[in-house]
């Protein structure tokens, strides 16, 4: 196996993370939140390793998101892969998802020096026209339509074949093991849907399972329904 560069670290604990991060507060750091079960993370881990080799002055910290949950929660990481770029403890940028060009560009920009810390909104192009604001009534109609797109609908982070959080991955595995046919919606792709469902279903987290247009519950509730046979009855 090829030797990893000296600036590339697998974080073992919150203390280890803080020690590495605090060694040089003027240094640019790239934190890669990943999970071994997520396909896109494997691809992006290669990209991150190449960036570590290319930029020896960059501190690269690999954080396994679920194992190091304290660190993930402190950075409000809700899905993998997520990348956070810091200078010391100052946030320079954040990239969600397997977006190699955006990550490469962010690192190239910020390792050039302190002068590169510019407002992230800077652009030479005119800002796009604002989209018409969706009313609450229109949003609720859209939510109900999504909830009724099939008999069983799973609102999750990512897709069934590429889940982006452990809870979503586990509920997909559970439904597939039970032979349940379902459609899905990636709530990371639409913030209005994400926030609207929290209110409509009075449930603050995801995944959310819908059967016959009605909210059933999250992972723990569905597991319980599988164990007591209630899910099978509901789908009969």
VEXMARLUM-457419 format. One record per residue: residue number from 1; residue in one letter; x, y, z of N, C-alpha, C, CB in turn. Coordinates in steps of 0.05 Angstrom, whole numbers, always signed. Glycine has a CB too. Layout:
TORZA  pos  code    n_c1    n_c2    n_c3   ca_c1   ca_c2   ca_c3    c_c1    c_c2    c_c3   cb_c1   cb_c2   cb_c3
TORZA  NUM     A       X       Y       Z       X       Y       Z       X       Y       Z       X       Y       Z
...
% end
This chain:
TORZA  pos  code    n_c1    n_c2    n_c3   ca_c1   ca_c2   ca_c3    c_c1    c_c2    c_c3   cb_c1   cb_c2   cb_c3
TORZA    1     X     +17     -24      +0      +0      +0      +0     +18     +25      +0     -19      +0     +25
TORZA    2     X     +10     +45     -17     +26     +69     -18     +25     +84      +8     +15     +87     -41
TORZA    3     X     +48     +96     +15     +50    +111     +40     +34    +136     +38     +79    +117     +47
TORZA    4     X     +19    +142     +60      +3    +167     +60     +21    +190     +67     -21    +165     +80
TORZA    5     X     +16    +214     +57     +33    +237     +63     +31    +245     +92     +25    +261     +45
TORZA    6     X     +51    +260    +102     +53    +267    +130     +30    +286    +139     +80    +280    +136
TORZA    7     X     +18    +300    +120      -3    +319    +127     -31    +306    +127      -3    +342    +108
TORZA    8     X     -32    +279    +123     -58    +265    +120     -62    +248    +146     -58    +247     +95
TORZA    9     X     -83    +253    +160     -88    +240    +186    -115    +227    +188     -84    +260    +209
TORZA   10     X    -116    +202    +198    -142    +189    +205    -147    +197    +234    -140    +158    +201
TORZA   11     X    -168    +211    +239    -174    +221    +266    -185    +198    +284    -195    +244    +265
TORZA   12     X    -172    +195    +307    -179    +173    +325    -198    +180    +348    -154    +161    +337
TORZA   13     X    -199    +206    +354    -216    +216    +377    -219    +246    +374    -203    +208    +404
TORZA   14     X    -238    +257    +390    -242    +286    +391    -217    +300    +401    -266    +293    +409
TORZA   15     X    -202    +288    +420    -178    +299    +431    -156    +300    +409    -168    +284    +455
TORZA   16     X    -154    +278    +394    -135    +276    +372    -141    +298    +351    -136    +248    +359
TORZA   17     X    -167    +301    +345    -176    +321    +326    -167    +349    +335    -206    +320    +322
TORZA   18     X    -173    +356    +360    -167    +383    +370    -137    +388    +371    -179    +387    +398
TORZA   19     X    -122    +368    +378     -93    +371    +379     -81    +377    +351     -80    +345    +390
TORZA   20     X     -90    +362    +331     -80    +366    +304     -89    +393    +294     -91    +344    +285
TORZA   21     X    -114    +401    +299    -124    +426    +288    -111    +450    +301    -155    +427    +293
TORZA   22     X    -103    +448    +326     -92    +470    +341     -62    +474    +338     -98    +467    +371
TORZA   23     X     -49    +456    +324     -19    +458    +322     -10    +483    +307      -9    +433    +307
TORZA   24     X     -26    +491    +287     -19    +515    +272     -45    +529    +263      -1    +509    +247
TORZA   25     X     -53    +550    +277     -79    +563    +272     -79    +580    +246     -86    +580    +295
TORZA   26     X     -56    +582    +233     -55    +596    +207     -57    +577    +184     -30    +613    +205
TORZA   27     X     -57    +551    +190     -57    +531    +169     -85    +525    +159     -44    +505    +179
TORZA   28     X     -88    +520    +133    -114    +512    +122    -117    +482    +126    -115    +519     +91
TORZA   29     X    -141    +475    +136    -148    +447    +141    -171    +438    +125    -153    +443    +172
TORZA   30     X    -170    +414    +115    -193    +401    +102    -202    +378    +119    -185    +391     +73
TORZA   31     X    -227    +379    +128    -239    +357    +143    -258    +341    +125    -253    +368    +169
TORZA   32     X    -252    +316    +123    -269    +298    +106    -286    +280    +124    -251    +281     +87
TORZA   33     X    -312    +285    +125    -330    +268    +140    -340    +247    +121    -354    +285    +152
TORZA   34     X    -335    +221    +128    -341    +199    +109    -351    +175    +125    -315    +192     +93
TORZA   35     X    -361    +155    +110    -370    +130    +122    -362    +107    +103    -401    +130    +127
TORZA   36     X    -353     +85    +115    -343     +63     +98    -365     +50     +80    -331     +42    +115
TORZA   37     X    -390     +53     +88    -412     +40     +72    -421     +57     +49    -435     +34     +90
TORZA   38     X    -413     +82     +47    -423    +100     +27    -405    +100      +2    -425    +129     +38
TORZA   39     X    -415     +91     -20    -400     +90     -45    -386    +116     -53    -417     +81     -67
TORZA   40     X    -401    +138     -53    -389    +164     -61    -365    +171     -44    -409    +186     -60
TORZA   41     X    -365    +162     -18    -342    +169      -1    -316    +156     -10    -348    +160     +28
TORZA   42     X    -319    +131     -20    -295    +117     -30    -281    +133     -52    -302     +88     -39
TORZA   43     X    -298    +142     -71    -288    +158     -93    -275    +184     -83    -310    +165    -113
TORZA   44     X    -288    +198     -64    -279    +223     -55    -254    +220     -36    -301    +238     -40
TORZA   45     X    -252    +198     -23    -228    +193      -6    -203    +193     -24    -230    +166      +9
TORZA   46     X    -206    +183     -48    -183    +183     -67    -176    +212     -75    -189    +167     -92
TORZA   47     X    -197    +228     -80    -193    +256     -87    -179    +271     -64    -220    +270     -93
TORZA   48     X    -188    +266     -39    -177    +279     -16    -147    +271     -12    -193    +271     +10
TORZA   49     X    -141    +246     -16    -113    +237     -14     -96    +251     -35    -112    +206     -17
TORZA   50     X    -106    +254     -59     -90    +267     -80     -86    +297     -73    -105    +265    -107
TORZA   51     X    -106    +309     -61    -103    +337     -52     -82    +340     -30    -130    +349     -42
TORZA   52     X     -82    +320     -12     -61    +320      +9     -33    +318      -3     -66    +296     +29
TORZA   53     X     -30    +301     -24      -4    +298     -37      +4    +323     -52      -5    +274     -56
TORZA   54     X     -16    +336     -64     -10    +360     -81      -4    +384     -64     -34    +366     -98
TORZA   55     X     -17    +387     -40     -14    +411     -24      -2    +402      +4     -41    +426     -20
TORZA   56     X     +24    +402      +6     +37    +392     +30     +31    +411     +54     +67    +390     +27
TORZA   57     X     +24    +436     +48     +19    +455     +70     -10    +452     +81     +22    +484     +60
TORZA   58     X     -27    +436     +67     -54    +432     +75     -56    +409     +97     -72    +424     +51
TORZA   59     X     -70    +414    +118     -75    +393    +138    -100    +379    +131     -77    +406    +167
TORZA   60     X     -99    +352    +127    -122    +337    +118    -130    +318    +141    -116    +321     +92
TORZA   61     X    -155    +320    +150    -165    +304    +173    -188    +287    +163    -173    +322    +196
TORZA   62     X    -184    +260    +164    -205    +241    +156    -221    +234    +181    -192    +215    +144
TORZA   63     X    -247    +241    +181    -264    +236    +204    -286    +216    +196    -276    +262    +215
TORZA   64     X    -286    +192    +207    -307    +173    +202    -332    +183    +217    -299    +144    +210
TORZA   65     X    -352    +192    +203    -374    +208    +214    -389    +195    +237    -393    +216    +192
TORZA   66     X    -395    +169    +234    -411    +156    +254    -394    +147    +278    -425    +131    +242
TORZA   67     X    -369    +139    +273    -351    +131    +295    -344    +155    +312    -325    +118    +284
TORZA   68     X    -339    +178    +299    -331    +203    +313    -356    +221    +313    -307    +216    +300
TORZA   69     X    -377    +212    +326    -403    +227    +324    -401    +254    +338    -425    +211    +337
TORZA   70     X    -385    +257    +359    -382    +283    +373    -371    +304    +354    -363    +280    +398
TORZA   71     X    -351    +297    +338    -340    +316    +319    -361    +322    +298    -314    +305    +306
TORZA   72     X    -374    +301    +288    -395    +306    +267    -417    +324    +276    -407    +278    +258
TORZA   73     X    -426    +320    +301    -447    +337    +312    -438    +366    +315    -457    +326    +338
TORZA   74     X    -413    +369    +323    -403    +397    +328    -402    +412    +302    -375    +396    +341
TORZA   75     X    -399    +398    +279    -399    +411    +253    -426    +408    +239    -376    +400    +236
TORZA   76     X    -446    +398    +253    -473    +395    +243    -473    +379    +217    -487    +422    +238
TORZA   77     X    -457    +357    +216    -456    +340    +193    -480    +321    +194    -429    +324    +192
TORZA   78     X    -496    +322    +173    -521    +306    +172    -520    +284    +151    -545    +323    +168
TORZA   79     X    -500    +286    +133    -498    +267    +111    -469    +265    +102    -516    +276     +87
TORZA   80     X    -462    +243     +90    -435    +239     +80    -436    +235     +49    -422    +215     +94
TORZA   81     X    -414    +243     +35    -392    +258     +46    -398    +287     +50    -368    +254     +28
TORZA   82     X    -385    +299     +70    -386    +328     +75    -357    +337     +80    -405    +335     +99
TORZA   83     X    -350    +360     +68    -323    +370     +71    -324    +398     +83    -309    +371     +43
TORZA   84     X    -307    +403    +103    -306    +429    +116    -277    +439    +113    -314    +427    +146
TORZA   85     X    -275    +464    +104    -249    +477    +100    -246    +499    +121    -245    +488     +71
TORZA   86     X    -224    +497    +136    -219    +517    +158    -192    +529    +155    -222    +503    +186
TORZA   87     X    -189    +553    +167    -162    +564    +172    -162    +568    +203    -156    +591    +157
TORZA   88     X    -147    +551    +217    -148    +551    +246    -176    +541    +253    -143    +578    +258
TORZA   89     X    -191    +558    +267    -219    +551    +274    -239    +568    +258    -224    +556    +304
TORZA   90     X    -230    +582    +237    -247    +598    +220    -257    +583    +196    -232    +624    +211
TORZA   91     X    -284    +582    +193    -295    +568    +170    -291    +583    +144    -326    +563    +175
TORZA   92     X    -278    +569    +125    -274    +581     +99    -294    +571     +78    -246    +575     +89
TORZA   93     X    -303    +546     +81    -321    +535     +61    -332    +508     +71    -307    +532     +35
TORZA   94     X    -353    +500     +58    -366    +474     +64    -378    +463     +38    -389    +478     +86
TORZA   95     X    -372    +438     +33    -382    +425      +8    -396    +399     +17    -358    +419     -12
TORZA   96     X    -420    +396      +7    -436    +373     +14    -439    +355     -11    -464    +380     +25
TORZA   97     X    -434    +330      -8    -436    +311     -31    -410    +307     -46    -457    +322     -50
TORZA   98     X    -411    +288     -64    -387    +280     -79    -382    +299    -102    -390    +251     -89
TORZA   99     X    -375    +324     -96    -370    +344    -116    -340    +350    -117    -386    +371    -109
TORZA  100     X    -326    +333    -132    -296    +335    -133    -287    +361    -145    -285    +312    -151
TORZA  101     X    -299    +372    -167    -290    +398    -177    -293    +420    -157    -306    +405    -202
TORZA  102     X    -315    +421    -142    -319    +443    -122    -299    +440    -100    -348    +441    -111
TORZA  103     X    -293    +416     -91    -274    +412     -69    -246    +420     -79    -274    +383     -60
TORZA  104     X    -239    +411    -102    -212    +417    -113    -208    +448    -116    -208    +404    -140
TORZA  105     X    -229    +461    -126    -228    +490    -130    -226    +504    -103    -253    +500    -145
TORZA  106     X    -241    +495     -83    -241    +508     -56    -213    +506     -44    -261    +495     -37
TORZA  107     X    -201    +482     -46    -174    +479     -34    -153    +496     -49    -166    +449     -35
TORZA  108     X    -155    +495     -76    -136    +511     -92    -139    +541     -85    -142    +507    -122
TORZA  109     X    -163    +550     -80    -167    +578     -73    -156    +585     -45    -197    +584     -73
TORZA  110     X    -162    +568     -25    -156    +576      +2    -127    +570     +11    -174    +562     +21
TORZA  111     X    -113    +552      -3     -85    +547      +5     -66    +568      -6     -76    +519      -3
TORZA  112     X     -76    +586     -22     -59    +607     -35     -50    +627     -14     -74    +622     -57
TORZA  113     X     -64    +630      +8     -56    +649     +29     -79    +664     +40     -36    +669     +18
TORZA  114     X     -75    +679     +62     -96    +693     +76    -112    +712     +58     -85    +708     +99
TORZA  115     X     -99    +722     +37    -112    +741     +19    -136    +729      +5     -93    +753      -1
TORZA  116     X    -136    +702      +5    -158    +688      -9    -184    +687      +7    -149    +660     -17
TORZA  117     X    -183    +696     +32    -208    +695     +48    -226    +719     +39    -201    +697     +79
TORZA  118     X    -242    +713     +20    -260    +733      +9    -289    +725     +15    -256    +737     -21
TORZA  119     X    -308    +743     +14    -336    +735     +17    -342    +713      -4    -355    +759     +13
TORZA  120     X    -355    +692      +5    -360    +670     -13    -380    +677     -35    -371    +646      +3
TORZA  121     X    -394    +700     -31    -415    +708     -51    -403    +724     -74    -436    +724     -37
TORZA  122     X    -377    +730     -73    -364    +746     -94    -367    +733    -121    -335    +752     -87
TORZA  123     X    -375    +748    -141    -377    +737    -168    -377    +761    -187    -403    +720    -172
TORZA  124     X    -368    +755    -212    -368    +776    -232    -394    +776    -248    -344    +772    -252
TORZA  125     X    -410    +755    -243    -435    +752    -258    -458    +766    -242    -442    +723    -264
TORZA  126     X    -478    +774    -257    -501    +786    -244    -516    +764    -229    -520    +799    -264
TORZA  127     X    -527    +770    -205    -541    +749    -190    -566    +740    -205    -549    +759    -162
TORZA  128     X    -572    +714    -204    -596    +704    -218    -621    +716    -206    -597    +673    -218
TORZA  129     X    -642    +718    -222    -667    +728    -212    -678    +709    -191    -687    +732    -235
TORZA  130     X    -690    +720    -170    -701    +703    -149    -725    +688    -159    -708    +720    -124
TORZA  131     X    -726    +662    -151    -749    +646    -159    -774    +655    -143    -744    +616    -154
TORZA  132     X    -797    +653    -155    -822    +661    -141    -824    +645    -115    -847    +657    -159
TORZA  133     X    -831    +658     -94    -833    +645     -68    -858    +627     -67    -835    +666     -45
TORZA  134     X    -854    +602     -58    -876    +583     -56    -892    +590     -31    -865    +554     -55
TORZA  135     X    -919    +591     -33    -935    +596      -9    -937    +571      +8    -963    +606     -17
TORZA  136     X    -945    +574     +33    -948    +551     +50    -968    +531     +39    -956    +560     +79
TORZA  137     X    -990    +542     +28   -1011    +525     +17   -1000    +509      -7   -1035    +542      +8
TORZA  138     X    -985    +522     -24    -973    +509     -48    -953    +487     -39    -959    +530     -66
TORZA  139     X    -937    +494     -18    -918    +474      -8    -932    +450      +3    -900    +487     +14
TORZA  140     X    -953    +454     +19    -968    +432     +31    -980    +414      +9    -990    +442     +50
TORZA  141     X    -991    +427     -12   -1002    +412     -34    -980    +394     -47   -1015    +431     -55
TORZA  142     X    -957    +406     -50    -934    +391     -63    -925    +368     -45    -911    +410     -68
TORZA  143     X    -925    +373     -18    -917    +352      +1    -936    +329      +0    -915    +364     +29
TORZA  144     X    -963    +335      +0    -983    +314      -1    -981    +298     -27   -1011    +326      +2
TORZA  145     X    -974    +312     -49    -971    +298     -75    -948    +279     -74    -968    +319     -98
TORZA  146     X    -925    +288     -62    -902    +271     -59    -908    +248     -41    -878    +288     -48
TORZA  147     X    -923    +252     -20    -929    +231      +0    -948    +210     -12    -941    +243     +25
TORZA  148     X    -962    +218     -34    -980    +199     -47    -971    +189     -74   -1007    +212     -50
TORZA  149     X    -945    +192     -79    -935    +184    -106    -935    +154    -109    -906    +195    -110
TORZA  150     X    -935    +139     -87    -938    +110     -88    -948    +101     -61    -911     +95     -96
TORZA  151     X    -954     +75     -59    -965     +64     -34    -946     +69     -10    -972     +34     -36
TORZA  152     X    -920     +64     -15    -900     +68      +5    -879     +88      -5    -886     +41     +13
TORZA  153     X    -875    +109     +10    -855    +130      +2    -836    +134     +25    -870    +157      -6
TORZA  154     X    -810    +134     +19    -790    +139     +39    -776    +166     +33    -769    +116     +40
TORZA  155     X    -778    +184     +52    -764    +209     +51    -738    +205     +66    -781    +234     +63
TORZA  156     X    -715    +207     +52    -690    +199     +63    -668    +218     +54    -683    +171     +55
TORZA  157     X    -644    +214     +65    -620    +229     +56    -605    +212     +36    -602    +237     +80
TORZA  158     X    -605    +222     +11    -593    +207     -11    -614    +190     -25    -570    +189      +0
TORZA  159     X    -604    +168     -38    -622    +150     -52    -619    +122     -41    -616    +150     -83
TORZA  160     X    -637    +104     -47    -634     +76     -36    -608     +63     -43    -657     +59     -46
TORZA  161     X    -598     +68     -67    -572     +56     -75    -548     +72     -66    -571     +54    -105
TORZA  162     X    -553     +98     -59    -531    +114     -49    -541    +131     -25    -519    +133     -71
TORZA  163     X    -547    +118      -2    -556    +133     +21    -534    +151     +32    -566    +114     +43
TORZA  164     X    -541    +173     +44    -521    +192     +54    -521    +195     +84    -525    +219     +41
TORZA  165     X    -536    +178     +98    -533    +176    +128    -540    +148    +136    -552    +197    +142
TORZA  166     X    -529    +141    +159    -532    +113    +169    -561    +105    +174    -516    +110    +194
TORZA  167     X    -577    +124    +184    -605    +117    +190    -620    +111    +164    -619    +141    +205
TORZA  168     X    -615    +127    +143    -628    +122    +117    -619     +95    +106    -621    +145     +97
TORZA  169     X    -593     +89    +108    -583     +64     +98    -597     +40    +113    -552     +62    +102
TORZA  170     X    -600     +43    +139    -612     +21    +155    -641     +16    +148    -608     +26    +184
TORZA  171     X    -656     +38    +144    -685     +34    +138    -689     +23    +110    -700     +61    +141
TORZA  172     X    -671     +30     +91    -672     +19     +64    -667     -12     +66    -651     +32     +45
TORZA  173     X    -646     -19     +81    -640     -48     +84    -664     -63     +97    -615     -51    +102
TORZA  174     X    -676     -50    +116    -699     -62    +130    -723     -67    +111    -708     -44    +154
TORZA  175     X    -729     -46     +95    -751     -48     +76    -746     -69     +55    -757     -21     +63
TORZA  176     X    -721     -69     +45    -714     -89     +24    -714    -117     +35    -686     -82     +13
TORZA  177     X    -705    -121     +60    -705    -147     +73    -734    -157     +75    -692    -146    +101
TORZA  178     X    -753    -139     +80    -781    -146     +83    -795    -149     +56    -795    -125    +100
TORZA  179     X    -781    -143     +34    -792    -145      +8    -812    -123      +2    -806    -172      +5
TORZA  180     X    -809    -100     +15    -827     -77     +11    -819     -61     -14    -828     -59     +36
TORZA  181     X    -837     -57     -32    -832     -39     -55    -838     -11     -46    -849     -48     -80
TORZA  182     X    -820      +7     -52    -824     +35     -44    -811     +54     -63    -813     +40     -15
TORZA  183     X    -822     +78     -64    -808    +100     -79    -794    +117     -58    -828    +117     -96
TORZA  184     X    -777    +135     -67    -762    +151     -47    -759    +179     -57    -734    +139     -42
TORZA  185     X    -752    +197     -38    -747    +225     -45    -723    +234     -28    -772    +243     -39
TORZA  186     X    -703    +246     -41    -679    +256     -27    -684    +283     -16    -655    +256     -46
TORZA  187     X    -687    +285     +11    -694    +311     +23    -671    +330     +23    -703    +306     +52
TORZA  188     X    -647    +320     +17    -624    +338     +14    -625    +354     -12    -597    +323     +16
TORZA  189     X    -642    +346     -30    -645    +359     -56    -665    +382     -56    -652    +340     -77
TORZA  190     X    -680    +385     -34    -701    +405     -33    -706    +414      -4    -728    +395     -46
TORZA  191     X    -695    +437      +3    -696    +446     +31    -725    +452     +39    -679    +471     +35
TORZA  192     X    -742    +461     +21    -770    +467     +27    -784    +442     +35    -784    +480      +3
TORZA  193     X    -780    +420     +20    -792    +395     +27    -782    +385     +54    -787    +374      +5
TORZA  194     X    -756    +388     +58    -744    +378     +83    -756    +392    +107    -714    +383     +82
TORZA  195     X    -757    +419    +106    -768    +433    +129    -798    +431    +131    -761    +463    +127
TORZA  196     X    -812    +429    +108    -841    +427    +108    -851    +401    +120    -851    +430     +80
TORZA  197     X    -837    +379    +114    -845    +353    +125    -842    +352    +155    -829    +330    +112
TORZA  198     X    -821    +365    +165    -817    +366    +195    -842    +377    +208    -792    +382    +202
TORZA  199     X    -853    +398    +196    -876    +412    +208    -901    +395    +203    -879    +440    +196
TORZA  200     X    -905    +388    +178    -930    +373    +170    -933    +347    +186    -929    +367    +140
TORZA  201     X    -912    +332    +189    -913    +307    +202    -906    +308    +232    -895    +287    +189
TORZA  202     X    -899    +333    +241    -892    +337    +269    -870    +317    +277    -916    +334    +287
TORZA  203     X    -850    +315    +261    -828    +296    +265    -802    +309    +256    -832    +268    +250
TORZA  204     X    -783    +314    +274    -760    +332    +268    -737    +319    +252    -749    +342    +292
TORZA  205     X    -737    +293    +248    -714    +280    +236    -722    +263    +212    -700    +262    +257
TORZA  206     X    -701    +253    +198    -705    +236    +175    -687    +211    +178    -698    +251    +148
TORZA  207     X    -695    +188    +167    -717    +184    +147    -745    +185    +159    -712    +158    +133
TORZA  208     X    -764    +189    +140    -793    +188    +147    -806    +169    +128    -806    +217    +147
TORZA  209     X    -821    +150    +138    -835    +130    +121    -865    +138    +119    -832    +102    +132
TORZA  210     X    -875    +138     +95    -903    +144     +90    -916    +120     +77    -906    +169     +71
TORZA  211     X    -940    +112     +87    -955     +90     +76    -983     +99     +71    -955     +64     +94
TORZA  212     X    -993     +96     +46   -1020    +105     +38   -1024    +134     +44   -1041     +88     +52
TORZA  213     X   -1003    +150     +40   -1005    +179     +43   -1003    +189     +72   -1030    +189     +32
TORZA  214     X   -1000    +170     +91    -999    +177    +120    -971    +172    +131   -1020    +161    +135
TORZA  215     X    -963    +191    +148    -937    +188    +162    -938    +165    +181    -929    +214    +176
TORZA  216     X    -918    +147    +180    -916    +123    +197    -896    +127    +219    -910     +98    +181
TORZA  217     X    -872    +136    +212    -851    +141    +232    -823    +140    +220    -853    +120    +254
TORZA  218     X    -803    +140    +238    -776    +139    +230    -765    +110    +233    -758    +158    +246
TORZA  219     X    -739    +108    +234    -726     +82    +234    -735     +65    +258    -696     +85    +235
TORZA  220     X    -734     +76    +282    -741     +60    +306    -770     +50    +306    -736     +77    +331
TORZA  221     X    -788     +67    +297    -816     +60    +295    -820     +37    +275    -834     +85    +288
TORZA  222     X    -807     +40    +252    -810     +20    +231    -798      -7    +240    -796     +29    +205
TORZA  223     X    -775      -6    +254    -764     -31    +264    -783     -45    +283    -737     -25    +279
TORZA  224     X    -796     -29    +300    -815     -40    +319    -839     -52    +305    -824     -18    +339
TORZA  225     X    -848     -39    +283    -871     -49    +268    -864     -75    +253    -880     -28    +248
TORZA  226     X    -839     -77    +245    -830    -102    +232    -830    -125    +252    -801     -99    +219
TORZA  227     X    -819    -118    +276    -817    -139    +297    -844    -149    +307    -802    -128    +321
TORZA  228     X    -864    -131    +308    -890    -140    +319    -910    -147    +297    -902    -118    +336
TORZA  229     X    -901    -146    +271    -918    -155    +249    -937    -133    +239    -934    -178    +257
TORZA  230     X    -936    -110    +251    -955     -88    +244    -950     -78    +215    -953     -65    +264
TORZA  231     X    -924     -77    +207    -918     -67    +181    -930     -85    +159    -887     -64    +177
TORZA  232     X    -927    -111    +163    -938    -130    +144    -968    -127    +141    -931    -159    +152
TORZA  233     X    -981    -123    +164   -1010    -120    +164   -1018     -94    +149   -1021    -118    +193
TORZA  234     X   -1003     -73    +154   -1010     -47    +141   -1007     -49    +111    -992     -25    +153
TORZA  235     X    -988     -65    +102    -982     -67     +73    -999     -89     +59    -953     -73     +69
TORZA  236     X   -1014    -104     +75   -1029    -126     +63   -1052    -116     +46   -1041    -145     +85
% end
